[in-house]
């Protein structure tokens, strides 16, 4: 997954937070994909800001 810019990164972080809130196992893979993309492309601060470090917490 390629993140285009900071606005796209925020949009993805919001989506991951919403997926986590449902806690539906079917959404876990998408959540992990977004989280990994954010972390690998230098958006770790957003991961922490949106509380998406872990599916379980």
MDAnalysis code that builds the backbone (N, CA, C; Angstrom):
import MDAnalysis as mda
import numpy as np

u = mda.Universe.empty(171, n_residues=57, atom_resindex=np.repeat(np.arange(57), 3), trajectory=True)
u.add_TopologyAttr("name", ["N", "CA", "C"] * 57)
u.add_TopologyAttr("resid", np.arange(1, 58))
u.add_TopologyAttr("resname", ["UNK", "UNK", "UNK", "UNK", "UNK", "UNK", "UNK", "UNK", "UNK", "UNK", "UNK", "UNK", "UNK", "UNK", "UNK", "UNK", "UNK", "UNK", "UNK", "UNK", "UNK", "UNK", "UNK", "UNK", "UNK", "UNK", "UNK", "UNK", "UNK", "UNK", "UNK", "UNK", "UNK", "UNK", "UNK", "UNK", "UNK", "UNK", "UNK", "UNK", "UNK", "UNK", "UNK", "UNK", "UNK", "UNK", "UNK", "UNK", "UNK", "UNK", "UNK", "UNK", "UNK", "UNK", "UNK", "UNK", "UNK"])
u.atoms.positions = np.array([
    [0.852, -1.166, 0.000],
    [0.000, 0.000, 0.000],
    [0.902, 1.233, 0.000],
    [0.668, 2.125, -0.934],
    [1.455, 3.349, -1.019],
    [0.634, 4.513, -0.481],
    [1.248, 5.279, 0.385],
    [0.602, 6.455, 0.958],
    [1.067, 7.664, 0.156],
    [0.129, 8.390, -0.410],
    [0.438, 9.503, -1.309],
    [0.999, 10.720, -0.588],
    [0.383, 11.076, 0.532],
    [0.790, 12.284, 1.246],
    [0.238, 12.230, 2.670],
    [0.497, 13.287, 3.425],
    [0.078, 13.314, 4.832],
    [-1.444, 13.236, 4.982],
    [-2.175, 13.866, 4.076],
    [-3.637, 13.818, 4.155],
    [-4.138, 12.388, 3.941],
    [-3.535, 11.693, 3.006],
    [-3.903, 10.300, 2.758],
    [-3.559, 9.441, 3.973],
    [-2.424, 9.715, 4.594],
    [-2.019, 8.975, 5.789],
    [-3.045, 9.166, 6.905],
    [-3.510, 10.391, 7.106],
    [-4.525, 10.654, 8.140],
    [-5.830, 9.931, 7.823],
    [-6.214, 9.937, 6.562],
    [-7.431, 9.243, 6.138],
    [-7.327, 7.745, 6.448],
    [-6.180, 7.164, 6.147],
    [-5.973, 5.745, 6.434],
    [-5.955, 5.472, 7.935],
    [-5.354, 6.369, 8.706],
    [-5.319, 6.197, 10.160],
    [-6.735, 6.229, 10.736],
    [-7.561, 7.141, 10.230],
    [-8.963, 7.204, 10.678],
    [-9.704, 5.908, 10.319],
    [-9.432, 5.396, 9.119],
    [-10.078, 4.148, 8.695],
    [-9.656, 2.997, 9.597],
    [-8.368, 2.916, 9.908],
    [-7.874, 1.846, 10.781],
    [-8.501, 1.948, 12.166],
    [-8.646, 3.165, 12.665],
    [-9.263, 3.353, 13.984],
    [-10.717, 2.876, 13.963],
    [-11.425, 3.180, 12.884],
    [-12.817, 2.739, 12.758],
    [-12.901, 1.217, 12.656],
    [-11.983, 0.609, 11.909],
    [-11.958, -0.852, 11.802],
    [-11.709, -1.481, 13.169],
    [-10.783, -0.900, 13.911],
    [-10.458, -1.417, 15.242],
    [-11.669, -1.311, 16.169],
    [-12.419, -0.230, 16.049],
    [-13.574, -0.005, 16.922],
    [-14.641, -1.084, 16.735],
    [-14.776, -1.605, 15.527],
    [-15.777, -2.654, 15.295],
    [-15.321, -3.971, 15.898],
    [-14.016, -4.147, 15.996],
    [-13.377, -5.356, 16.531],
    [-13.889, -6.616, 15.830],
    [-14.226, -6.458, 14.556],
    [-14.665, -7.578, 13.732],
    [-13.428, -8.265, 13.163],
    [-13.266, -9.540, 13.442],
    [-12.075, -10.273, 12.992],
    [-11.888, -10.188, 11.481],
    [-12.964, -10.042, 10.734],
    [-12.868, -9.934, 9.279],
    [-12.136, -8.655, 8.858],
    [-12.117, -7.649, 9.725],
    [-11.464, -6.376, 9.423],
    [-10.010, -6.331, 9.880],
    [-9.574, -7.333, 10.615],
    [-8.235, -7.301, 11.209],
    [-7.131, -7.244, 10.151],
    [-7.261, -7.983, 9.071],
    [-6.228, -7.989, 8.024],
    [-6.075, -6.605, 7.403],
    [-7.190, -5.939, 7.126],
    [-7.138, -4.586, 6.558],
    [-6.504, -3.618, 7.554],
    [-6.871, -3.737, 8.828],
    [-6.280, -2.915, 9.883],
    [-4.763, -3.083, 9.895],
    [-4.298, -4.328, 9.894],
    [-2.857, -4.611, 9.943],
    [-2.148, -4.082, 8.700],
    [-2.787, -4.195, 7.550],
    [-2.211, -3.698, 6.296],
    [-2.005, -2.183, 6.367],
    [-3.000, -1.476, 6.864],
    [-2.907, -0.020, 6.988],
    [-1.839, 0.352, 8.007],
    [-1.871, -0.292, 9.163],
    [-0.892, 0.012, 10.213],
    [0.532, -0.209, 9.713],
    [0.760, -1.319, 9.044],
    [2.092, -1.629, 8.521],
    [2.534, -0.591, 7.498],
    [1.631, -0.184, 6.627],
    [1.967, 0.835, 5.625],
    [2.327, 2.155, 6.299],
    [1.549, 2.552, 7.290],
    [1.835, 3.803, 7.999],
    [3.206, 3.739, 8.669],
    [3.481, 2.650, 9.353],
    [4.758, 2.512, 10.057],
    [5.935, 2.466, 9.086],
    [5.800, 1.725, 8.011],
    [6.924, 1.549, 7.087],
    [7.207, 2.790, 6.248],
    [6.236, 3.696, 6.189],
    [6.426, 4.893, 5.374],
    [6.588, 6.152, 6.227],
    [6.955, 5.949, 7.493],
    [7.323, 7.067, 8.345],
    [6.195, 7.783, 9.054],
    [5.056, 7.144, 9.196],
    [3.918, 7.772, 9.866],
    [3.624, 7.137, 11.226],
    [4.666, 6.732, 11.922],
    [4.508, 6.126, 13.239],
    [3.814, 7.036, 14.237],
    [4.032, 8.340, 14.105],
    [3.384, 9.291, 15.012],
    [1.864, 9.227, 14.867],
    [1.381, 9.042, 13.652],
    [-0.068, 8.920, 13.448],
    [-0.603, 7.628, 14.054],
    [0.178, 6.573, 13.961],
    [-0.228, 5.298, 14.559],
    [-0.438, 5.493, 16.058],
    [0.481, 6.184, 16.699],
    [0.345, 6.451, 18.141],
    [-0.799, 7.431, 18.413],
    [-0.887, 8.495, 17.612],
    [-1.924, 9.512, 17.816],
    [-3.332, 8.915, 17.727],
    [-3.541, 8.015, 16.786],
    [-4.855, 7.416, 16.585],
    [-5.069, 6.146, 17.408],
    [-4.060, 5.753, 18.178],
    [-4.205, 4.594, 19.056],
    [-4.376, 3.284, 18.312],
    [-3.656, 3.153, 17.210],
    [-3.801, 1.941, 16.405],
    [-2.523, 1.097, 16.424],
    [-1.816, 1.138, 17.547],
    [-0.594, 0.344, 17.684],
    [-0.896, -1.146, 17.685],
    [-2.050, -1.508, 18.205],
    [-2.389, -2.920, 18.349],
    [-3.888, -3.117, 18.152],
    [-4.248, -4.218, 17.555],
    [-5.655, -4.571, 17.363],
    [-6.343, -4.817, 18.703],
    [-5.603, -5.385, 19.652],
    [-6.192, -5.798, 20.922],
    [-6.276, -4.711, 21.985],
    [-5.560, -3.615, 21.808],
    [-5.588, -2.578, 22.842],
    [-6.290, -1.350, 22.364],
])
